């Protein structure tokens, strides 16, 4: 069973893009936490764009873009185009500028893409592209 960021159960009977996106982010958040990453921000917004997830482990902060699709779609993702990568980079710079004092020991940053395919049985597949751009 998939759960939203606040722990409430997600109902995928109405397969909206928003609901699928939230489910994908919840899956990725869980995998990051299980791997020892601390989630610093979810769906963080600024004038430049939105960061799906910001996570930290040791001295590294990862900005994670989540691409998800529901049952019935063959591929949940397309490569991020140049414009999307630029938007994410600008939002990351804004996040770093506004949170630098909170994370003084951080000296490595990376951009990941997590590709999530949700299945009818409630399970999922996740493919990670670490240092994607």
PELINQUI-V607139 format. One record per pair of residues at least 4 apart in sequence whose ideal C-beta (glycine too) atoms are under 7 Angstrom apart, sorted by the first residue. I is the first residue (numbers start at 1). GAP is how many residues later the second one is. D is the distance in whole Angstrom. If there is no record, write none. Layout:
# PELINQUI-V607139
i=I gap=GAP d=D
i=I gap=GAP d=D
This chain:
# PELINQUI-V607139
i=1 gap=8 d=6
i=1 gap=121 d=6
i=2 gap=8 d=5
i=2 gap=21 d=5
i=2 gap=24 d=6
i=2 gap=25 d=7
i=2 gap=120 d=6
i=3 gap=4 d=6
i=3 gap=5 d=6
i=3 gap=6 d=6
i=3 gap=7 d=6
i=3 gap=23 d=6
i=4 gap=4 d=5
i=4 gap=6 d=5
i=4 gap=18 d=6
i=4 gap=22 d=6
i=5 gap=20 d=7
i=5 gap=21 d=6
i=5 gap=24 d=7
i=5 gap=37 d=6
i=10 gap=9 d=6
i=10 gap=12 d=7
i=10 gap=13 d=5
i=12 gap=7 d=6
i=12 gap=11 d=7
i=12 gap=58 d=6
i=12 gap=106 d=7
i=14 gap=5 d=7
i=15 gap=4 d=7
i=15 gap=5 d=6
i=15 gap=55 d=5
i=16 gap=4 d=7
i=17 gap=4 d=6
i=18 gap=4 d=6
i=19 gap=4 d=6
i=20 gap=4 d=6
i=20 gap=48 d=5
i=20 gap=49 d=7
i=20 gap=50 d=5
i=20 gap=98 d=6
i=21 gap=4 d=6
i=21 gap=47 d=6
i=22 gap=4 d=6
i=23 gap=4 d=7
i=23 gap=45 d=7
i=23 gap=95 d=6
i=24 gap=4 d=6
i=24 gap=42 d=5
i=24 gap=44 d=3
i=24 gap=92 d=4
i=24 gap=94 d=7
i=25 gap=4 d=6
i=25 gap=17 d=7
i=25 gap=27 d=6
i=25 gap=28 d=6
i=25 gap=41 d=5
i=26 gap=4 d=6
i=27 gap=4 d=7
i=27 gap=89 d=5
i=27 gap=97 d=5
i=27 gap=99 d=6
i=28 gap=4 d=6
i=28 gap=25 d=6
i=28 gap=36 d=6
i=28 gap=38 d=5
i=28 gap=86 d=4
i=28 gap=88 d=6
i=28 gap=98 d=7
i=29 gap=4 d=6
i=29 gap=10 d=6
i=29 gap=13 d=7
i=29 gap=24 d=6
i=30 gap=4 d=6
i=31 gap=4 d=6
i=31 gap=95 d=6
i=32 gap=5 d=4
i=32 gap=7 d=7
i=32 gap=21 d=7
i=32 gap=23 d=5
i=33 gap=4 d=6
i=33 gap=6 d=7
i=36 gap=21 d=5
i=37 gap=18 d=4
i=37 gap=19 d=7
i=37 gap=20 d=5
i=38 gap=17 d=6
i=38 gap=18 d=5
i=39 gap=14 d=6
i=39 gap=16 d=5
i=40 gap=14 d=5
i=40 gap=15 d=6
i=40 gap=16 d=6
i=41 gap=10 d=6
i=41 gap=13 d=4
i=41 gap=54 d=7
i=42 gap=11 d=6
i=43 gap=7 d=6
i=43 gap=9 d=6
i=44 gap=6 d=7
i=44 gap=7 d=5
i=44 gap=10 d=6
i=44 gap=51 d=6
i=45 gap=5 d=5
i=46 gap=45 d=6
i=46 gap=48 d=4
i=48 gap=39 d=6
i=48 gap=42 d=4
i=48 gap=43 d=5
i=48 gap=46 d=6
i=49 gap=38 d=4
i=49 gap=39 d=6
i=49 gap=41 d=6
i=49 gap=42 d=4
i=50 gap=41 d=6
i=51 gap=12 d=5
i=51 gap=37 d=7
i=51 gap=40 d=5
i=51 gap=41 d=6
i=51 gap=44 d=6
i=52 gap=12 d=6
i=52 gap=13 d=5
i=52 gap=14 d=4
i=53 gap=11 d=4
i=53 gap=13 d=7
i=54 gap=7 d=7
i=54 gap=9 d=6
i=54 gap=41 d=6
i=55 gap=7 d=5
i=55 gap=9 d=6
i=56 gap=4 d=7
i=56 gap=5 d=5
i=56 gap=47 d=7
i=56 gap=50 d=7
i=59 gap=46 d=6
i=59 gap=47 d=6
i=59 gap=48 d=5
i=59 gap=49 d=6
i=60 gap=48 d=4
i=60 gap=50 d=6
i=61 gap=42 d=7
i=61 gap=45 d=5
i=61 gap=48 d=5
i=62 gap=48 d=5
i=62 gap=50 d=5
i=63 gap=25 d=6
i=63 gap=29 d=5
i=63 gap=48 d=5
i=64 gap=48 d=5
i=64 gap=50 d=6
i=65 gap=15 d=7
i=65 gap=23 d=6
i=65 gap=48 d=5
i=66 gap=48 d=5
i=66 gap=50 d=6
i=67 gap=9 d=6
i=67 gap=10 d=4
i=67 gap=46 d=6
i=67 gap=48 d=5
i=67 gap=49 d=7
i=68 gap=8 d=5
i=68 gap=48 d=4
i=68 gap=50 d=7
i=69 gap=4 d=4
i=69 gap=7 d=3
i=69 gap=48 d=6
i=69 gap=49 d=7
i=70 gap=48 d=5
i=71 gap=47 d=6
i=71 gap=48 d=6
i=71 gap=49 d=4
i=76 gap=39 d=5
i=76 gap=40 d=6
i=76 gap=41 d=5
i=77 gap=38 d=4
i=80 gap=4 d=4
i=80 gap=5 d=5
i=80 gap=33 d=6
i=80 gap=53 d=7
i=82 gap=4 d=6
i=83 gap=4 d=6
i=84 gap=4 d=6
i=85 gap=4 d=6
i=85 gap=48 d=5
i=86 gap=4 d=6
i=87 gap=4 d=6
i=88 gap=4 d=6
i=88 gap=23 d=7
i=89 gap=4 d=7
i=90 gap=4 d=7
i=91 gap=4 d=6
i=92 gap=4 d=6
i=93 gap=4 d=6
i=94 gap=4 d=6
i=95 gap=4 d=6
i=96 gap=4 d=6
i=99 gap=4 d=6
i=110 gap=20 d=7
i=110 gap=21 d=5
i=111 gap=20 d=7
i=111 gap=21 d=6
i=111 gap=22 d=5
i=112 gap=16 d=6
i=112 gap=17 d=6
i=112 gap=18 d=5
i=112 gap=20 d=6
i=113 gap=16 d=4
i=113 gap=19 d=4
i=114 gap=12 d=6
i=114 gap=14 d=6
i=115 gap=11 d=7
i=115 gap=12 d=4
i=116 gap=8 d=6
i=116 gap=10 d=5
i=117 gap=7 d=6
i=117 gap=8 d=5
i=118 gap=6 d=5
i=119 gap=4 d=5
i=119 gap=5 d=6
